[in-house]
Amino acid sequence: MFKLINFKNRYVIATVIFLVYLLIFDQYNFIAQYRLSSELSKLEKDKEYYQQELEKDSITYHSLFNSPDNIEKFAREHYMMKKDNEDIYLLIGD
């Protein structure tokens, strides 16, 4: 197999040394490129997820603040607000 490549030729030796340098020692070697590529794909998935969440939350926001009844319901559920003439009983489960 090694007879196919002439290692006595200086151009072949220079090419092999250059390829080894690119594979291992260079700042932009193949391992670093693979890591950066996988990180980029992960970040793109995260971006897509957060864009979907932003869209969902903006729909919730607009539906909430377009109606006074929805604002009151939100305040009662999340901040336990009440009117002056009523009592609130909290049931806390295990």
C-alpha positions in Angstrom: 0.0 0.0 0.0 2.8 2.4 0.8 4.4 1.6 -2.5 1.7 3.7 -4.2 2.9 6.8 -2.4 6.4 7.8 -3.1 7.8 9.0 0.3 11.1 9.9 -1.3 9.6 12.7 -3.2 9.9 16.0 -1.3 6.5 17.3 -2.6 4.7 14.2 -1.2 6.5 14.7 2.2 5.6 18.4 2.3 2.0 17.6 1.5 1.8 14.9 4.2 3.3 17.3 6.8 0.9 20.0 5.7 -2.1 17.7 6.1 -0.9 16.5 9.5 -0.5 20.2 10.5 -4.0 21.0 9.4 -5.5 18.0 11.1 -3.9 18.4 14.5 -2.0 21.6 15.1 -3.8 24.4 13.3 -6.2 26.7 15.1 -9.0 25.8 12.7 -8.3 22.0 12.6 -11.0 19.5 11.8 -11.8 18.7 15.4 -12.4 22.3 16.2 -14.5 22.8 13.1 -16.6 19.8 14.1 -17.1 21.2 17.6 -18.0 24.6 16.3 -20.5 23.0 13.8 -22.2 21.0 16.5 -22.4 24.1 18.8 -23.9 26.1 15.9 -26.6 23.5 15.3 -27.4 23.4 19.0 -27.6 27.2 19.1 -29.9 27.2 16.0 -32.2 24.7 17.7 -32.2 26.9 20.8 -33.0 30.0 18.7 -35.9 28.2 17.1 -37.3 27.1 20.5 -37.0 30.6 21.9 -38.7 32.1 18.9 -41.6 29.7 19.3 -41.8 30.6 23.0 -41.7 34.3 22.2 -44.5 33.9 19.7 -46.6 31.9 22.2 -46.0 34.4 25.0 -46.8 37.4 22.8 -50.1 35.8 21.9 -50.8 35.2 25.6 -49.8 38.8 26.4 -52.1 40.3 23.7 -55.0 38.2 24.7 -54.5 39.0 28.4 -54.3 42.8 28.1 -57.0 43.3 25.5 -59.8 42.5 28.0 -60.3 43.9 31.5 -61.8 40.6 32.5 -58.7 38.7 31.5 -56.5 41.2 33.5 -58.7 40.6 36.6 -58.5 36.9 36.2 -54.7 36.9 35.8 -54.3 39.1 38.9 -56.6 36.9 41.0 -54.8 33.7 39.9 -51.2 34.8 40.0 -51.1 37.5 42.6 -54.0 36.4 44.8 -55.7 39.8 44.6 -59.2 40.1 45.9 -62.0 42.6 46.0 -62.8 44.4 49.3 -65.9 42.4 50.1 -64.6 38.9 49.6 -62.4 36.3 51.3 -59.9 34.0 49.7 -59.2 30.5 51.0 -56.0 28.8 49.7 -55.9 25.1 49.5 -52.4 23.8 49.5 -51.8 20.2 48.6 -48.9 17.9 49.3 
